[in-house]
């Protein structure tokens, strides 16, 4: 008996109900050793590759204390990895009050790819999300709650708070008046073209805000983006017409989050402030917002072998149909056999459920185990909420089920195992592998491989520029949209196959 020899029931099924047909198909599947081993191989391959990656990952960073393990990512009030580096000119504000100032000019520098090898290519200009404006925060401790109204390099006025929240204001990119007020826990940002007519940019509530906060002017700039890398960039903003309400002390200056060189004494890309009459010219680099690549290793890396691991499952799904079809056990008009369309639907349910369970075991083991191994090796881990981790685990199982049903539907349409297996791999596995290699990422929008987006574990934020590539953990489609594409392919293929069998019976 070969590994894929079809199970033969000794009784004639006749016009049985769907539950009886389903039970018979399940018995067939679990009775054939080859199909069971293929599902086990699917689990083993993905888990092994994921744990191999987790076990071999070693992250090191150079700090003022020398080279060693990278620090854990900074976490904001919402539990998300964040960046909190900027230059701050500020005063303490006790109780209610506010600050008004005009951003009369905003310039900067950014490093571009070297035109001459070894010669740094520094150009004048600001990156789109460079920021300069007014800021109020609980304290100077990184990761604490804050609210800010700001002028950006290419996104107009924005009201941002607690790192992950962004409210668009007007589309201004030239000189702009800004105002930030505090009333209890409520922070309101305003913008104006002339300093007389004001428009509210946004209102936020920072629950539990202390009586005394820090309020003032800030400037910062994320790096210039080169693919997956970020190079040095800084922003310089000129503030004038500065008015404070509720605070009248001397200005304090802090380069918040500045990193020291390897000597432990020299600031790396420090910011600063220059006073010129009634003007304050503030220069800063970094960002106040969500961290992406800087947030640590991602949970979805544990499933990077998932595409290869799907191959044995796709083979089992195809042969679950073609083995019986080749032996003439699936006919178009047998009086004593179940309706072919009903039989195909039962096979799809069996394949879908078995594949879902296999995928759930795979992701349910490799994701938490892989993350535990990364932590044990002192790697920084991108914070992941319970909801996101469950979406990755259950979503991968759903992707596995949809891919299995798609493979079965292809087998029912072409009726040749080799062709159906080739089609399934070409549609589900190959596009993912190409995208992983940085080739044709658009295939993850139009092929069944789009469903791998459900495993994306790093958050996406509109107010952060990142390299939207698979290497950075980003997919062309949002997680649920990608899975919907795969399920749509599976449903359509199976539906066409069932309709074809119904027409043949007639």
BELKA-V912605 format. One record per helix or strand of 3 or more residues. SS is the DSSP state (H for helix, E for strand). FROM is the first residue (numbers start at 1). LEN is the number of residues. If there is no record, write none. Layout:
ss: <SS;SS>
from: <FROM;FROM>
len: <LEN;LEN>
//
This chain:
ss: <H;H;E;E;E;E;E;E;E;E;E;E;E;E;E;E;E;E;E;E;E;E;H;H;H;H;H;H;H;H;H;H>
from: <18;33;60;66;81;97;119;131;146;157;165;176;186;199;212;224;229;233;252;272;279;287;293;299;306;340;386;417;443;448;470;479>
len: <14;24;4;4;14;20;6;7;7;5;4;8;7;7;9;3;3;13;5;5;6;4;3;5;21;37;29;20;4;8;3;27>
//
